[in-house]
Every structure is written in C-alpha cells, then in structure tokens.
C-alpha cells in the first residue's frame, strides 16, 4: 500500500542545511507573525505554513506537525488531516481560545488523576486500619494479609459507597435539620407529655364525687384591674421553683423586672405601680416567713391596702394558690433541710391576732439550730411542726383555738383541721402537685388564661429521693403525717379529675369549632349553588324553559344535594363524638337545613 507524500516525509531522516545557507537561530516552532504572513504570501502557502510548524504559543496537537524525533505512525484515516491542517489558517483570537481550552482540559485531567490516586490511597489506608481493627477483635486470623482479593474489593466498595452517600447527603442538606427530620421519622411518635407523668398507669379511677363547679376552674383574672394572686408557700413542696416561674416565666404585657443579685422582682400592672402578685419573689415575706392560710387571709388585705382609707379601698378579688407534695417525700426533705442547719425561727405563727406562747409551741432543740439531727430524733419530737404541716398551713386555725391544744380533744381537733384544709383547698383558685409539673402548668394556664414561656421540668431525683429508708421507718413517717396523707389523697384525686375535665372540655370545644366550620362551608356551597342557578334563569329564561321542560328538576336536584351533604356531615359527627356522648342523638333536620346553614353564613360574616 502506497503512502502519501506527507507520510513519507515523516519517516525521512532530517535534512542537513546546504553549505553556505544561513543558519536559523530561532526554534522552528517559534515563528513570529511576520514570518507567518510572508510564508502565506508565497505560492503553496498552505504547505509552507504546515512545514513552518504551529504558531507561536500553540503546543502540538490540533492537527499540527510533531517534532521530527517523534515520528507518527502511518495511518490512512489521519493522512488527509496531517497533510492539510487548518489550525494555522485560524485567526489569532480563535487560536488563543483553543489554547485556553487545551489548558483547561489538561487541568481537568490532572484533577481527575489526583482524585483517583487520592481515593486509592484512602482505600489502601482504610484497608490497613480495618485490618488492624479486625486483628484486634478476631485475632491474627482476620488480618488483612489473610483476606483474599475479593474481600478487599468488597470492603473497599462498601467504604467508597458510604463516603459517597455522606458526600451526597451533605450536598443535598448541609445543615442538621434534614438529619433531625429523618431521625424523627424513624423514631417512635412523641407521647403525650401530660400522660403518665408520675410513671404510673395512665388510667385514673376517681375515688371522690365532685360537682361540675368543683372541677371547673376558670378565673376571670383582671391583671389591669384590682385582682391579686396570693401564693401560699408551704415548706419543701417545690414552691421556690414555682414562685420563680411566676415572676420569670409568664408571658405578660409588662413582664416582671428581675435584677441580678436581688431575690425580689417588681411585678407591676400594665400602666400602674401596683403589684398583681403577692409572693416571696415579688413582695417578700410581708406577712411573715412561710405564712399559713390563717395569717395570709388576715394579713394580705391590710398590707396591700393599709395606706388607704377603708372607704376608698377597692373591692379586690384575692386568688389564693399553693403547691402540695407527697407527705413522706416532703417530710424527709424538711429533715435534710433542718439537718443542714436551716431553721424557721422568723416565722410568726400569728393566729387570732397574737403569736403562740412558748408553752403552746415548745421548741425541739435548745441551741441556735438543729444541725446534724438524726432522723430518729427528728421523728421523736412531739412538738415538731413538720408533722402534718400541709394540713396545719391550709386550715383555719381559729376554728380549733389556734395552738392551744386544751380547747378540744385531739381527735376532734384533727377532724376539724382536716375538713377545713380540704374545704380551703377545694375553693382555692388553683393548686398544683409537685409530682405533676406539666399538669400543674396546664391547669394554671387554663385557670388564669396566662401562658408560660418555657415548659415545667419534672425532677425525679431530689434530696428526699436519695434518702434510703426501710419499710418500718416509712410506716412511722406516714403515721406521723396521717392527716397530710389523707389530704394529699384528696388533693390528688381532685387535681387529676380537674385535669381530665379540662382536657375533655378542650376537645369538645375543638370539635364544636370543626362542626361550625363544616356547617359554614356547607352553607357557602348551597348559597353559591342557588346564586348560580338564579343568575342562569334570569339571563336566559326562555332557553331554560325549553331545555328544562320539568321546572321541578332543579329543585329536586338541590334537595338531593342538600340531603347527601347533611347525611355525610352527620355521619362524620357521629364518628367523632366521644364515648360518653354516644347515647346522644345528633341528627339534623333536612327540611330546615337550608335556612340553618344560610343563617350560619350570615353569623360567620
């Protein structure tokens, strides 16, 4: 097969310059623009330009002639391209752009090569690391050297697949929101925060019969008026935490001002310089340290309106609130508090206008405090006010002669105190339980129509829970606080019944709103249908009569539509009705349905 002339010249040895001819001092591949123009002006300029080599600044490739020390292989398909390259005929700007393209292509190939080598090195390192881990776990039998080639490839493929998935995930969702959403999608549904808060069974069986008025607690608290919330703080019931919630965690038009380093906060009414809260963290111990029901009811009105004339005093509504706690836990917590050196000597215990005498209320210790007191000594003191403290602080002590134990027999005295404490607790505006923090928050918000900023936290580990006692000591503590045990059982039953009642009332209200919305939408549908039908009849009365020989057809169609909508809505309402209301019939009158729904439209407007 004969080769073309240009291919033959490729394999010829380099010619020596003739004797006497001028020697070139520049590289044959570094011609200037003038030389290229002179070569193009002569006959056979194409061949001359090809022999002259590529323009200045252009490397080999793009149909240019290579150096003579690197001859190309003869190829019939490339013969025409090698004989007549067109790169030299391009303009200078086009050649520059093609040169930049070539450089970019070289950079891309370099990046791909580096990425390939880097991934190979990473896979090699991971292979050794995983081999070392396997050797530590499974012994020398699992070393990488003993792994066959298939295992190495499979391991490398898995690692590369994992890395690729991580890169794609970070590219699609660089933040943490997507990851959290995916975790929540695979996690179990969020339980109701109000159910099983005390880690007991969610089903509650009431023991006491309360009326609707006892369960429904809805206080029309006017913070801009003269109403006042009075917090009765019983020792070691979590009242400090709840008191801080009242001054720091409530959404108000004018929040309480709490300064750093000060225990009291300024809780003024909007636009006034009067307080709406009477508590330790707002007004201090104005009626004495841990004042009880007897002290507060006689002290608060005089403290709040003491500077005003009796005839100018407003008719205020005093809303008393408090927190209760399990008697055994509260008793152990108070013992630990006293053991650390705390006392309540500053308590006034004012009853019937005077404090008790030393004979009526003896002290259990002789020194400055009772620090280091063992639990047995704490329980042996018959004058210890920690015994049945919650009943004593919630009852009206004037009914039993205050602290004078000789007024009536002990059994009768205990009965009167317990009944008084139950009555005062039931008629309070609100009370909560330490063991039900979220339910306490919910009932307070529903009672006073005031919302907290952050939810309450249930602390299951306290100082009292760290005390280990045997069954005998627990029985004795329950015996010393038998009145508190009865009161707490009563309060817990009332508290949980109020909670259930408020939750059911909330669900019923939400269901009623949904029913009204469905009625409104049904009325709008019927009204739109009637309007469109009336407009069509008014525009083309003759055409409608000719097309509808039966004038009652539209009326029958409307009635059928109304009946179908009524039946479907009544079926949904029956399915959504609770079990306690299953015996009640909720059937709509189809004959008067149109008027009711059109009236509901006007009502919603």
Beta strands, then each sheet from edge to edge (+ up, - down):
strand 1: 228-232
strand 2: 277-278
strand 3: 318-324
strand 4: 430-433
sheet 1: 2+ 1+ 3+ 4+
end
